[in-house]
């Protein structure tokens, strides 16, 4: 893969219409806000998740483009895979044992395996010392928090459902069917939306760090492709209409 010759400083603009670009789990999934300015926020983790999802969709099982941080994945199994690759025939790599590199050379081979096989490791870096130690990698691509250009005003919308969960709930609804209680019994929950917000994020690509992980020109091209198309494959009622 052709090595990067230059560093890149990227301004990434995206907008949302009638959706929640990044809910805050500590605030009942309210869109993330800067409490001082009321500017909307989208975390770096959220943006990287969408890049990972697009990579899985676009590249599939293509060698070198597997994803390390997947939903429901067991990270230690991927570390164990690296040990199997550098220690062929060693039974300890297949057993439920804590593994650590035996020397600096082996540690380099472990991280090299992870960078070569997993796109998000050689792009964003990773801490891979969770029980089975595969080292740490500082990635060449660093994503900052996105912030809305203007303050946003999130709306809280009540949502209801017609069906009951069980017989007891149905009986309670029927009991209050002639009064105002019926609507209250049918309330299922709430959702939050931003009517409109334009967000700006900064992304930095280091050519020097790219040398260490093997992040090359083809990876950079895929990163740009991901930024342009990742929202097109991520539409949902919760996120509304988002576009780069």
KEKE-3310 file (N, C-alpha, C; in steps of 0.2 Angstrom, whole numbers, plus 5000, padded with zeros to 4 digits):
npx = (5004:5003:5012:5007:5010:5008:5001:4984:4972:4955:4939:4924:4907:4891:4873:4857:4840:4825:4829:4839:4855:4865:4862:4862:4866:4866:4856:4843:4843:4843:4847:4864:4871:4880:4880:4883:4882:4872:4874:4874:4881:4891:4898:4915:4916:4903:4904:4915:4909:4900:4908:4915:4904:4900:4912:4911:4900:4903:4915:4915:4920:4933:4950:4961:4952:4943:4933:4938:4931:4916:4898:4893:4904:4918:4932:4944:4945:4949:4961:4967:4967:4977:4988:4988:4992:5005:5011:5011:5004:5005:4998:4993:4988:4975:4969:4960:4968:4978:4987:5002:5014:5030:5042:5050:5050:5040:5029:5029:5025:5013:5005:5007:5000:4987:4985:4987:4976:4964:4954:4950:4959:4971:4968:4961:4967:4970:4967:4973:4973:4965:4964:4969:4984:4987:4994:4995:4989:4992:4982:4983:4972:4963:4948:4938:4926:4910:4902:4887:4884:4876:4866:4855:4838:4831:4817:4805:4795:4780:4776:4765:4757:4745:4743:4742:4753:4751:4738:4734:4738:4729:4717:4717:4718:4705:4697:4699:4694:4684:4687:4700:4710:4713:4722:4733:4736:4740:4752:4768:4781:4795:4802:4816:4820:4830:4825:4832:4849:4866:4881:4899:4914:4931:4944:4959:4974:4988:5003:5015:5012:5004:5014:5018:5007:5003:4994:4988:4988:4977:4968:4966:4958:4947:4943:4938:4928:4920:4916:4908:4898:4892:4881:4871:4868:4863:4851:4837:4822:4825:4836:4833:4834:4850:4865:4880)
npy = (4994:5011:5023:5037:5054:5066:5076:5078:5090:5090:5097:5093:5093:5091:5089:5088:5084:5084:5074:5064:5066:5061:5054:5057:5046:5048:5058:5054:5051:5063:5074:5078:5091:5107:5114:5127:5135:5130:5124:5110:5094:5081:5065:5060:5046:5042:5046:5039:5026:5026:5026:5014:5006:5008:5004:4990:4987:4991:4985:4972:4955:4958:4956:4964:4974:4971:4974:4979:4983:4978:4977:4967:4959:4949:4955:4949:4937:4941:4946:4934:4927:4934:4929:4916:4917:4921:4912:4898:4882:4882:4877:4885:4896:4893:4890:4895:4906:4918:4929:4936:4946:4939:4945:4961:4960:4950:4957:4968:4961:4956:4968:4972:4962:4965:4978:4976:4968:4973:4987:4998:4998:5001:5013:5022:5018:5008:5001:4987:4978:4970:4958:4947:4951:4962:4973:4991:5004:5019:5028:5035:5043:5055:5060:5074:5080:5084:5100:5110:5123:5133:5137:5124:5118:5106:5096:5088:5073:5065:5048:5035:5019:5007:4994:4982:4976:4965:4955:4962:4975:4978:4977:4988:4998:4997:5000:5013:5018:5027:5040:5053:5045:5035:5039:5042:5029:5023:5029:5027:5031:5043:5053:5062:5075:5085:5099:5106:5105:5111:5104:5104:5096:5092:5083:5075:5069:5060:5059:5054:5045:5036:5029:5020:5012:5007:5013:5019:5027:5021:5018:5031:5035:5027:5032:5045:5041:5035:5045:5053:5045:5038:5042:5039:5026:5024:5029:5031:5032:5037:5045:5053:5064:5064:5071:5072)
npz = (5000:4996:5005:5015:5010:5015:5028:5034:5036:5040:5037:5042:5037:5041:5041:5050:5050:5058:5068:5079:5081:5090:5104:5122:5134:5147:5149:5147:5133:5127:5114:5112:5121:5123:5138:5141:5129:5122:5110:5098:5100:5094:5097:5095:5095:5090:5077:5072:5074:5063:5052:5054:5052:5039:5033:5035:5028:5015:5012:5017:5019:5014:5014:5026:5029:5039:5054:5070:5082:5084:5085:5098:5098:5104:5110:5115:5108:5096:5099:5102:5090:5084:5091:5088:5075:5076:5083:5078:5080:5094:5109:5119:5114:5111:5122:5137:5143:5150:5140:5135:5126:5123:5121:5115:5101:5098:5103:5093:5082:5085:5086:5073:5066:5070:5065:5051:5048:5053:5049:5057:5067:5062:5058:5068:5079:5095:5111:5116:5127:5135:5145:5136:5130:5117:5114:5112:5101:5093:5083:5066:5062:5069:5077:5081:5093:5085:5083:5083:5071:5074:5089:5095:5097:5105:5103:5113:5110:5113:5112:5107:5109:5102:5105:5119:5132:5140:5148:5160:5158:5147:5153:5162:5153:5147:5157:5159:5148:5145:5149:5152:5156:5147:5136:5144:5148:5136:5133:5128:5128:5125:5113:5106:5095:5084:5076:5065:5062:5058:5058:5063:5061:5065:5058:5059:5050:5052:5044:5049:5060:5052:5045:5055:5058:5045:5038:5023:5006:5000:5010:5015:5004:5006:5018:5015:5006:5015:5024:5015:5011:5022:5030:5021:5022:5034:5038:5048:5058:5071:5069:5059:5044:5039:5032:5023)
capx = (5000:5007:5012:5005:5016:5006:4996:4978:4967:4949:4933:4918:4901:4885:4867:4852:4833:4820:4832:4843:4861:4869:4858:4866:4862:4865:4851:4837:4844:4842:4853:4870:4871:4885:4875:4884:4881:4866:4876:4873:4887:4891:4904:4920:4914:4898:4906:4919:4905:4897:4914:4916:4898:4901:4917:4908:4895:4906:4921:4913:4926:4939:4956:4963:4946:4939:4932:4939:4926:4910:4893:4893:4911:4922:4938:4949:4945:4953:4968:4969:4968:4984:4993:4988:4995:5012:5013:5008:5006:5006:4991:4991:4984:4968:4966:4957:4974:4980:4993:5006:5020:5036:5048:5048:5049:5034:5024:5028:5022:5006:5002:5007:4995:4981:4985:4986:4970:4958:4955:4949:4965:4977:4965:4960:4971:4966:4970:4971:4976:4960:4965:4974:4987:4990:4997:4992:4991:4990:4980:4984:4966:4960:4942:4936:4919:4907:4898:4883:4886:4871:4863:4849:4832:4828:4810:4803:4789:4777:4774:4760:4755:4738:4742:4744:4759:4748:4731:4733:4738:4723:4711:4718:4716:4698:4694:4699:4693:4679:4690:4706:4715:4715:4728:4739:4738:4743:4758:4774:4788:4796:4808:4819:4823:4832:4822:4837:4856:4872:4887:4905:4919:4938:4948:4967:4977:4996:5007:5020:5008:5002:5019:5018:5001:5002:4988:4991:4983:4970:4964:4963:4953:4941:4940:4934:4922:4915:4913:4903:4892:4890:4874:4866:4866:4862:4845:4832:4817:4828:4841:4830:4838:4857:4868:4887)
capy = (5000:5017:5027:5044:5058:5072:5076:5081:5093:5090:5100:5089:5097:5087:5091:5083:5087:5080:5068:5064:5064:5058:5054:5056:5041:5051:5063:5051:5051:5069:5076:5080:5099:5111:5117:5134:5138:5126:5121:5103:5090:5074:5063:5056:5039:5041:5047:5033:5020:5026:5024:5007:5002:5009:4999:4983:4986:4992:4980:4965:4951:4959:4956:4971:4979:4969:4979:4976:4985:4977:4976:4960:4955:4948:4958:4945:4932:4944:4946:4927:4926:4936:4925:4910:4918:4922:4906:4892:4876:4883:4876:4890:4902:4891:4889:4900:4908:4925:4929:4942:4945:4936:4950:4966:4957:4947:4963:4971:4956:4956:4974:4973:4958:4968:4984:4973:4964:4977:4994:5003:4998:5005:5020:5025:5015:5004:4998:4980:4974:4968:4951:4945:4958:4963:4980:4998:5007:5026:5029:5042:5047:5058:5063:5078:5081:5089:5105:5113:5130:5138:5134:5120:5118:5100:5095:5081:5071:5059:5043:5030:5013:5005:4987:4981:4971:4959:4956:4967:4982:4979:4978:4994:5003:4996:5003:5020:5020:5033:5046:5055:5041:5031:5041:5041:5022:5021:5032:5022:5034:5050:5053:5069:5077:5092:5101:5106:5107:5110:5102:5104:5092:5092:5077:5076:5063:5061:5054:5050:5039:5032:5025:5015:5007:5005:5017:5021:5031:5017:5019:5037:5036:5024:5036:5050:5038:5034:5052:5055:5040:5034:5043:5037:5019:5024:5032:5028:5036:5041:5050:5058:5064:5066:5070:5075)
capz = (5000:4995:5011:5015:5009:5018:5033:5031:5041:5037:5040:5039:5038:5040:5045:5053:5050:5062:5070:5085:5078:5095:5110:5128:5138:5154:5149:5144:5126:5124:5109:5116:5121:5127:5142:5141:5123:5118:5103:5098:5100:5092:5099:5090:5095:5086:5070:5071:5073:5057:5048:5054:5049:5032:5030:5035:5022:5008:5011:5018:5022:5011:5018:5028:5030:5045:5059:5077:5087:5081:5090:5101:5097:5109:5108:5116:5103:5090:5101:5102:5083:5083:5094:5084:5069:5077:5087:5075:5084:5101:5111:5124:5111:5110:5129:5141:5147:5149:5135:5135:5122:5127:5120:5111:5094:5097:5104:5087:5077:5087:5084:5066:5063:5071:5060:5044:5047:5055:5046:5062:5072:5059:5056:5074:5085:5099:5117:5115:5132:5139:5147:5132:5128:5110:5114:5111:5094:5092:5076:5063:5061:5075:5075:5086:5093:5081:5086:5078:5070:5078:5095:5093:5101:5104:5104:5116:5107:5116:5107:5110:5105:5102:5108:5126:5133:5143:5150:5165:5155:5143:5158:5164:5147:5146:5163:5158:5141:5144:5152:5149:5158:5142:5133:5148:5148:5130:5132:5128:5129:5122:5109:5105:5089:5082:5069:5060:5064:5054:5062:5060:5065:5062:5057:5058:5048:5053:5040:5053:5063:5047:5044:5060:5057:5038:5035:5016:5002:4998:5016:5015:4999:5008:5023:5012:5003:5021:5026:5010:5010:5028:5032:5016:5024:5041:5039:5053:5061:5076:5066:5054:5038:5040:5026:5023)
cpx = (5004:5006:5010:5011:5014:5002:4990:4974:4960:4943:4928:4912:4895:4879:4862:4845:4828:4823:4836:4850:4865:4865:4863:4862:4862:4860:4845:4837:4843:4848:4858:4870:4877:4880:4877:4882:4874:4868:4876:4880:4886:4898:4909:4918:4908:4900:4910:4915:4902:4902:4915:4910:4898:4906:4915:4904:4898:4912:4920:4919:4932:4945:4959:4958:4941:4939:4933:4934:4919:4905:4893:4899:4914:4929:4944:4950:4949:4960:4971:4971:4975:4989:4994:4992:5003:5015:5010:5010:5006:4999:4989:4987:4977:4965:4964:4963:4975:4987:4996:5012:5026:5042:5045:5046:5042:5028:5023:5024:5015:5002:5002:5002:4988:4980:4984:4979:4964:4959:4954:4955:4970:4974:4965:4964:4967:4970:4968:4974:4971:4960:4970:4977:4990:4992:4992:4994:4988:4988:4982:4978:4963:4954:4940:4929:4916:4903:4894:4885:4882:4869:4857:4844:4829:4821:4809:4796:4786:4775:4770:4760:4748:4738:4745:4749:4756:4741:4729:4733:4732:4717:4711:4716:4708:4694:4694:4697:4688:4681:4697:4712:4717:4721:4734:4741:4741:4750:4764:4780:4788:4802:4810:4822:4826:4829:4827:4844:4861:4878:4893:4910:4926:4941:4955:4970:4985:4999:5013:5018:5006:5008:5020:5013:5000:4996:4991:4986:4977:4966:4962:4958:4946:4938:4936:4928:4917:4912:4907:4897:4889:4883:4869:4864:4865:4855:4840:4827:4820:4833:4839:4834:4845:4861:4875:4887)
cpy = (5006:5021:5034:5049:5065:5071:5080:5084:5094:5093:5096:5092:5092:5090:5086:5087:5082:5074:5069:5062:5060:5059:5054:5052:5043:5056:5060:5051:5057:5071:5079:5088:5101:5115:5125:5138:5136:5124:5113:5100:5083:5071:5060:5049:5037:5041:5041:5026:5020:5024:5017:5003:5002:5004:4992:4982:4987:4987:4973:4961:4952:4960:4963:4976:4976:4974:4975:4977:4984:4976:4968:4956:4954:4949:4953:4939:4934:4944:4938:4924:4928:4932:4918:4911:4919:4916:4900:4886:4876:4882:4881:4895:4900:4889:4895:4903:4915:4925:4936:4941:4943:4941:4956:4964:4954:4952:4967:4967:4956:4962:4975:4968:4962:4974:4981:4971:4968:4984:4999:5003:5002:5012:5024:5023:5011:5002:4991:4975:4972:4960:4948:4951:4958:4970:4986:5001:5014:5027:5035:5046:5049:5062:5067:5078:5086:5094:5108:5120:5135:5134:5130:5120:5111:5100:5088:5079:5065:5054:5037:5024:5010:4998:4987:4976:4965:4960:4961:4974:4983:4980:4985:5000:5003:5000:5010:5023:5026:5039:5048:5050:5036:5033:5041:5034:5020:5024:5027:5025:5041:5049:5061:5070:5084:5094:5102:5108:5106:5109:5102:5100:5093:5085:5078:5069:5064:5056:5051:5044:5034:5027:5019:5010:5004:5008:5021:5025:5027:5018:5026:5038:5033:5028:5042:5047:5037:5040:5054:5051:5037:5036:5041:5030:5019:5028:5028:5034:5040:5046:5055:5058:5068:5066:5074:5081)
cpz = (5000:5002:5010:5014:5013:5024:5030:5037:5038:5041:5037:5042:5037:5044:5046:5052:5053:5064:5076:5083:5083:5102:5116:5132:5145:5155:5146:5136:5123:5119:5113:5115:5125:5131:5143:5135:5119:5111:5104:5098:5097:5093:5094:5090:5090:5079:5068:5070:5066:5051:5048:5051:5042:5029:5030:5029:5015:5007:5012:5022:5018:5015:5019:5030:5035:5050:5066:5082:5083:5087:5092:5100:5103:5107:5109:5111:5097:5092:5101:5095:5081:5085:5090:5078:5070:5081:5084:5079:5091:5104:5116:5121:5110:5117:5132:5146:5145:5145:5135:5130:5126:5127:5116:5103:5093:5098:5097:5082:5079:5085:5076:5063:5064:5066:5053:5043:5048:5053:5052:5067:5069:5057:5063:5080:5089:5105:5117:5120:5137:5140:5143:5128:5121:5109:5113:5104:5094:5085:5073:5061:5067:5074:5082:5087:5088:5085:5081:5077:5073:5084:5092:5099:5101:5106:5107:5113:5111:5111:5110:5106:5106:5106:5115:5126:5135:5145:5155:5162:5150:5147:5160:5159:5147:5151:5162:5152:5140:5146:5149:5151:5152:5138:5137:5148:5142:5129:5133:5130:5126:5118:5107:5098:5089:5076:5064:5064:5059:5059:5059:5064:5061:5063:5055:5056:5048:5049:5044:5057:5058:5045:5049:5060:5050:5035:5029:5012:5000:5004:5017:5010:5002:5014:5020:5009:5009:5023:5021:5010:5017:5031:5027:5018:5031:5043:5044:5055:5067:5074:5061:5047:5039:5033:5027:5018)
residu = (UNK:UNK:UNK:UNK:UNK:UNK:UNK:UNK:UNK:UNK:UNK:UNK:UNK:UNK:UNK:UNK:UNK:UNK:UNK:UNK:UNK:UNK:UNK:UNK:UNK:UNK:UNK:UNK:UNK:UNK:UNK:UNK:UNK:UNK:UNK:UNK:UNK:UNK:UNK:UNK:UNK:UNK:UNK:UNK:UNK:UNK:UNK:UNK:UNK:UNK:UNK:UNK:UNK:UNK:UNK:UNK:UNK:UNK:UNK:UNK:UNK:UNK:UNK:UNK:UNK:UNK:UNK:UNK:UNK:UNK:UNK:UNK:UNK:UNK:UNK:UNK:UNK:UNK:UNK:UNK:UNK:UNK:UNK:UNK:UNK:UNK:UNK:UNK:UNK:UNK:UNK:UNK:UNK:UNK:UNK:UNK:UNK:UNK:UNK:UNK:UNK:UNK:UNK:UNK:UNK:UNK:UNK:UNK:UNK:UNK:UNK:UNK:UNK:UNK:UNK:UNK:UNK:UNK:UNK:UNK:UNK:UNK:UNK:UNK:UNK:UNK:UNK:UNK:UNK:UNK:UNK:UNK:UNK:UNK:UNK:UNK:UNK:UNK:UNK:UNK:UNK:UNK:UNK:UNK:UNK:UNK:UNK:UNK:UNK:UNK:UNK:UNK:UNK:UNK:UNK:UNK:UNK:UNK:UNK:UNK:UNK:UNK:UNK:UNK:UNK:UNK:UNK:UNK:UNK:UNK:UNK:UNK:UNK:UNK:UNK:UNK:UNK:UNK:UNK:UNK:UNK:UNK:UNK:UNK:UNK:UNK:UNK:UNK:UNK:UNK:UNK:UNK:UNK:UNK:UNK:UNK:UNK:UNK:UNK:UNK:UNK:UNK:UNK:UNK:UNK:UNK:UNK:UNK:UNK:UNK:UNK:UNK:UNK:UNK:UNK:UNK:UNK:UNK:UNK:UNK:UNK:UNK:UNK:UNK:UNK:UNK:UNK:UNK:UNK:UNK:UNK:UNK:UNK:UNK:UNK:UNK:UNK:UNK:UNK:UNK:UNK:UNK:UNK:UNK)
# end
